[in-house]
Amino acid sequence: MIIFAAIAFLLATVLSFDFLVGLPLNLVGWVLLYGYLAELMQVSIQGPDSPPPAWNFSRTGELASSGLCVLVLLMVCSLVPVGICLLLMIFFFLNSMPMYGYIFFALTILVYIGSLVVLPSGLVVLGATGRVGSALNPSKIMGIIKNGGQPYSMLVAVSLAAGLACMLAAVAGVFLVDVPGAGFVISGLVMALILSYGHFIWFHVLGRFATENRKLMKQVVLTGAS
């Protein structure tokens, strides 16, 4: 986890210091980090008490491939719809239409929360099949949600806690940049700590859910039944 946090700290610090440079760097960097998290989920599926996988930079290509699948899923289910709502909110505020701005502010939060309910289902499907198409299949996603019962409710609770913590860390980072001296370093440190720990917990619990609900996974994910 130390290496993961160090990479996340570097990415967050650059993003806080220079957005135009940090944004593309973060997209590339988080592809690798999500690739590692995908491996973490697989390790948790094989043995919940197993230690996190060791970093192997000679397998960067494999990490990038699996991480790109995770990023695509996150973008389709969360980042793109949330980003559209956020841009519309900014547009209305900048054009002196505050009422619509507040509406899209509330809608941004609701869409983000809704995505945190759906994303765990897509991620466990992705972990089981390794295919983005299956992970984006509405019948498979709804099959996990409908038949997951209390275990899926607990998984959603972890997803909401981790997701909202990461969102608050990102918002706090925006204000911490203005701290005199080295605000961008403090901002990067706060975001890296929360994002690292939050993602580790999230993907570990995803693996635990897949392990403890093998029958459901086989029924919905492998056979397509809902």
Sequence and secondary structure as in RCSB ss.txt:
>XXXX:A:sequence
MIIFAAIAFLLATVLSFDFLVGLPLNLVGWVLLYGYLAELMQVSIQGPDSPPPAWNFSRTGELASSGLCVLVLLM
VCSLVPVGICLLLMIFFFLNSMPMYGYIFFALTILVYIGSLVVLPSGLVVLGATGRVGSALNPSKIMGIIKNGGQ
PYSMLVAVSLAAGLACMLAAVAGVFLVDVPGAGFVISGLVMALILSYGHFIWFHVLGRFATENRKLMKQVVLTGA
S
>XXXX:A:secstr
 HHHHHHHHHHHHHHHH HHHHHHHHHHHHHHHHHHHHHHHHHHHH TTS      GGGHHHHHHHHHHHHHHHI
IIIIHHHHHHHHHHHHHHHTT HHHHHHHHHHHHHHHHHHHHHHHHHHHHHHHH  HHHHT HHHHHHHHHH HH
HHHHHHHHHHHHHHHHHHHHHHHHHHTTSTTTHHHHHHHHHHHHHHHHHHHHHHHHHHHHHHTHHHIIIIIIS  
 
